[in-house]
Amino acid sequence: MADKPFIHPYIPNAAPATKEAMLSELGLGSVEEIYAEIPERLRFKGRLDIPEPILAERDLRKHVMGLLDRNTSAVDYLNFCGAGCWQHHVPSVVDEVINRAEFVSAYCGGDYSDLGKYLSRFEFNSMLAELLDFDAVANPIYDWGDVAGRAFRMARRITGRDTVLVPAHISPMRLMEIRTLCQPESMPNSTKIRFYEWDRETGMADLDDLRAKVDDSHAAVYWESPGYLGTIEAHGAEIVKMAHEHGALAINGVDPITLGVLTPPGTVGADIACGDIQALGMHMHAGAGCSGFIAFRDDDPVFAQECPLELYTVMETKTPGQYAVGEAIAERTSYGSRDQGVDWVGTASGLWTIAAAVYMAVMGPQGFKELGETCIARSHYAAKLLGEIPGVEVKLSPHFFKEFVVSLDGTGKSVADVNKKLLAHEIFGGKDLSAEFPELGQSALFCVTEYHDQADIEKLASAVEEVTA
């Protein structure tokens, strides 16, 4: 047995004969020739300090399950942490559909392996566009921070200006992604990020500060509703008006699950919307499971031309009377034009578009309305109970959808200490804001959705009262 070549059970084409056939087809004598262009100084010499491979499937599964069992998930504990990835109920039909082999197996749709993907994505785009009150929605990618950065780059190309105004209380993690996409200011074609203030009493935009700062040099004004701190922005129409008065675009960041009860960005007058579809039928996956979208009005073709992401539409076929779904103006993307594309685009999260399409179809307009009303009612009930605890105060505007800021300053306890003690009650507490927003003191961002029932909320309030006493 020792003389037999090693064939890895989980790596395709590990058989020596298969390797030789591939090398022969390439006209190469060894695998090393493939790596010849990598300089010697960059090559690792020696053996990696990693365990030997686990070859038996049963043993491998046992090992992986042992690692996973060390985790405590939001299924095991009550979870009241949101801040960009939220716990909503996912109907079982969503999981059933996206785990069908024709959807989950192939990497991407195409003429060779469409299997209904293009049609499903088109249905997703259509339903989300209706929810947002926009003309077009691009195929999602990565997450909210990523698409916000891409939307800012779109605005720079459309307006010929290089500066975008954003609220100073934007999510720090989202801002890091935006800055990465917009590149350092010293680089050519970078997009500069500047800030306008927020009202410390309400959590909304400080319109006076925005009015003083916005001018004809800005490509866009960006705002969010609800914002990172949970507040529903009441000044969306005024922000749009200010931006347009100076020839800037108005870009609205939005959580689409709120739009059964809140005014859509298209109705407010925004030019571009971006956000995350994670709440639309996607489970949380270790803080991820996110997918960012860009939507825009289509009265001016420049918006579609400058959107770097894939667009799907209904097209006529060669057969009269027959139609198919395909990619629209694909040549503008980096997939179609490579380095000549208007921008670069990475791997699309196409499977999540199908999940969101199923979710939106199942919910329908009435379902979104009931869901929104439920989130508002339950989050406000939680805020009421927490606000009645001695030393605990609910901060900012009373107008929020599912997230709200809770101050623990009056208890003399830190958020970190309270959250640690809540674990003994099998509860994940709110997101600690003390480092990100020190002006809010020892405050946490709590998230309550339709996932949490009355007993869950009362258990949270009882536990917080106990650990802060």
Secondary structure, DSSP 8 states (H G I E B T S, - for coil): -TTS----TTSTT-SHHHHHHHHHHHT-S-GGGGGTTS-GGGS--S---------SHHHHHHHHHHHHTT---TTTSEE-B-TTS------HHHHHHHTSHHHHSSSS--TTT-TTHHHHHHHHHHHHHHHHT-SEE---BS-HHHHHHHHHHHHHHHHS--EEEEETTS-HHHHHHHHHHH--TTSTT--EEEEE-B-TTTSSB-HHHHHHH--TTEEEEEEESS-TTSB--TTHHHHHHHHHHTT-EEEEEE-GGGTTTS--HHHHT-SEEEEE-TTTT---BTTB---EEEEE--SSTHHHHH--S--EEEEE-SSTT-EEEEESSGGGSHHHHGGGSSS----B-HHHHHHHHHHHHHHHHHHHHHHHHHHHHHHHHHHHHHHTSTT-EE-S-S-BSSEEEEE-GGGT--HHHHHHHHGGGTEE--EE-TTT-GGG-SEEEEE--TT--HHHHHHHHHHHHHHH-
